[in-house]
């Protein structure tokens, strides 16, 4: 039987922050781009990985995205700027769970692949003071699901991996966390919060 978790690491995008696809779709329609062009271009591994690993800034990453769009340079830059102006919104049920965990005396850390734009985003979303620690791949210089990410994250949190519950919406990342010794759980919505409470030994 596993030890009870003493701390929570929770992913940002897809868990604490959700994205309405409408703003991106509107930009693509407005600039005559094929559906999903912006996201697919940004997620191209050769530019996505260095952006998440702290090797290039968010601004540099977005310039690389603009360079690859099938538009004139000025229009490409404008399209990316317009797309990036929307920074998502907080999932109220995930935030309620975070507050409950902290009220129960457990540490909570945001554990996310991100760029140097993360902390301004957290400020804008009102999340900075909702957690005890922010574990950004850009700052750690290694991204999930690498074992080194979880080793550094647990060390900074000051909790042994076997005492950490990690919640993410990506199965591949969950597997990485488990291989590093954490308890990993895939977030599919708030319906499993009662189970997560048990893992953290919180009152029902």
C-alpha positions in Angstrom: 0.0 0.0 0.0 1.3 3.4 -0.9 2.1 6.1 1.7 -0.5 8.9 1.9 0.3 11.9 -0.2 1.5 14.9 1.7 1.6 17.4 -1.2 -0.1 18.0 -4.5 1.6 18.9 -7.8 -1.0 20.0 -10.3 -0.7 20.9 -14.0 -1.8 24.3 -15.3 -3.0 23.9 -18.9 -5.9 21.4 -19.2 -6.4 21.4 -15.4 -6.2 24.7 -13.6 -6.4 26.7 -16.8 -8.7 26.0 -19.7 -8.7 27.4 -23.2 -11.7 28.4 -25.2 -10.8 27.5 -28.9 -13.0 30.2 -30.3 -10.4 33.1 -30.1 -7.8 31.0 -32.0 -10.4 29.9 -34.6 -11.4 33.5 -35.1 -7.8 34.5 -35.8 -7.3 31.7 -38.3 -10.5 32.5 -40.1 -9.6 36.2 -40.1 -6.2 35.6 -41.6 -7.2 32.8 -44.0 -5.2 30.1 -42.2 -6.2 26.5 -42.2 -7.8 25.2 -39.0 -5.3 24.4 -36.2 -2.4 26.0 -38.1 -1.4 28.2 -35.2 -1.3 25.4 -32.6 0.3 22.9 -34.9 3.0 25.3 -35.9 3.7 26.3 -32.3 3.9 22.7 -31.2 6.5 21.7 -33.8 9.0 19.9 -31.7 12.1 21.7 -32.9 10.8 25.0 -31.6 8.4 23.8 -28.9 11.1 21.9 -26.9 13.6 24.7 -26.6 10.7 27.1 -25.6 9.7 24.7 -22.8 13.2 23.9 -21.7 14.2 27.5 -21.1 16.5 27.7 -24.1 14.6 30.5 -25.9 12.1 33.1 -24.6 8.4 33.1 -25.3 8.9 36.1 -27.6 11.5 34.2 -29.6 9.3 31.2 -29.8 6.4 33.3 -31.2 8.7 34.9 -33.7 9.6 31.5 -35.0 5.9 30.6 -35.2 5.2 33.7 -37.2 8.2 33.0 -39.6 6.6 29.6 -40.5 3.1 30.9 -41.2 2.1 31.1 -44.9 1.5 34.9 -44.6 3.4 38.1 -45.3 5.7 38.8 -42.3 3.7 41.7 -41.0 0.4 39.8 -41.2 2.0 36.7 -39.7 3.3 38.7 -36.7 -0.1 40.4 -36.3 -1.9 37.0 -36.4 0.4 35.6 -33.7 0.0 38.7 -31.5 -3.8 38.6 -31.8 -3.8 34.8 -31.0 -1.6 35.2 -28.0 -3.6 38.1 -26.5 -6.1 35.5 -25.1 -4.5 33.8 -22.1 -7.2 31.3 -21.1 -9.3 31.2 -18.0 -9.2 29.5 -14.6 -11.2 26.3 -14.1 -13.3 27.2 -10.9 -13.7 23.5 -9.9 -10.0 22.7 -10.1 -9.2 25.9 -8.2 -11.7 24.9 -5.5 -9.9 21.6 -5.2 -6.5 23.4 -4.8 -8.0 25.6 -2.1 -9.4 22.6 -0.3 -6.0 20.8 -0.4 -4.2 23.9 1.1 -6.9 24.3 3.7 -6.2 20.7 4.7 -2.6 21.6 5.4 -1.0 20.1 2.3 1.4 22.0 0.0 0.3 22.7 -3.5 2.5 23.4 -6.5 1.7 24.2 -10.1 3.9 21.8 -12.1 3.9 22.8 -15.7 5.7 23.0 -19.0 5.8 26.7 -19.7 7.8 29.6 -21.0 9.0 32.8 -19.3 5.5 34.1 -19.8 4.1 31.8 -17.1 4.4 34.1 -14.1 2.8 37.1 -15.7 0.0 34.8 -16.8 -0.4 33.5 -13.3 -0.6 37.0 -12.0 -3.2 38.0 -14.6 -5.3 34.8 -13.8 -5.1 35.5 -10.1 -3.4 32.2 -9.4 0.0 33.3 -8.0 -1.1 33.4 -4.4 -3.3 30.3 -4.7 -0.3 27.9 -4.6 2.8 27.5 -2.5 5.2 27.0 -5.3 5.4 27.3 -9.1 7.5 24.6 -10.8 8.1 25.8 -14.4 10.0 23.8 -16.9 11.4 27.0 -18.3 13.0 27.8 -14.9 14.0 24.2 -14.2 15.5 23.9 -17.7 13.9 20.5 -18.2 10.4 19.7 -19.2 7.8 17.0 -18.2 7.8 14.0 -18.5 11.6 13.8 -18.0 12.6 12.1 -14.7 14.9 15.1 -14.0 11.9 17.4 -14.0 10.2 15.5 -11.3 13.4 15.0 -9.3 14.0 18.8 -9.3 10.3 19.5 -8.6 10.2 17.3 -5.5 13.4 18.7 -4.2 12.2 22.2 -4.5 8.9 21.3 -2.9 10.8 19.6 -0.1 8.7 16.4 -0.2 9.8 12.9 -1.2 8.4 11.6 -4.5 6.5 8.8 -2.8 4.6 11.5 -0.8 3.5 13.6 -3.8 0.3 13.3 -5.7 0.7 14.6 -9.3 -2.4 15.5 -11.3 -2.1 16.2 -15.1 -4.4 15.8 -18.1 -1.7 14.0 -20.2 -1.2 10.2 -19.9 2.4 10.4 -21.1 3.3 12.9 -18.4 1.4 10.8 -15.8 3.6 7.8 -16.7 6.7 9.9 -16.4 5.7 11.0 -12.9 4.9 7.5 -11.8 8.3 6.2 -13.1 9.9 8.9 -11.0 8.1 7.6 -7.9 5.2 10.0 -7.6 1.5 9.0 -7.4 0.1 10.1 -10.8 -3.5 10.7 -11.6 -5.0 11.8 -14.9 -7.4 14.8 -14.6 -10.6 14.4 -16.6 -12.7 16.8 -14.6 -13.9 17.3 -11.1 -15.8 14.1 -10.8 -12.9 12.2 -9.3 -12.1 14.8 -6.6 -13.6 12.6 -3.9 -10.9 9.9 -4.8 -8.1 12.5 -4.8 -9.2 13.7 -1.4 -8.7 10.1 -0.1 -5.2 10.0 -1.7 -4.4 13.2 0.2 -6.0 11.9 3.4 -8.4 14.9 3.5 -11.9 14.8 5.1 -14.7 13.8 2.7 
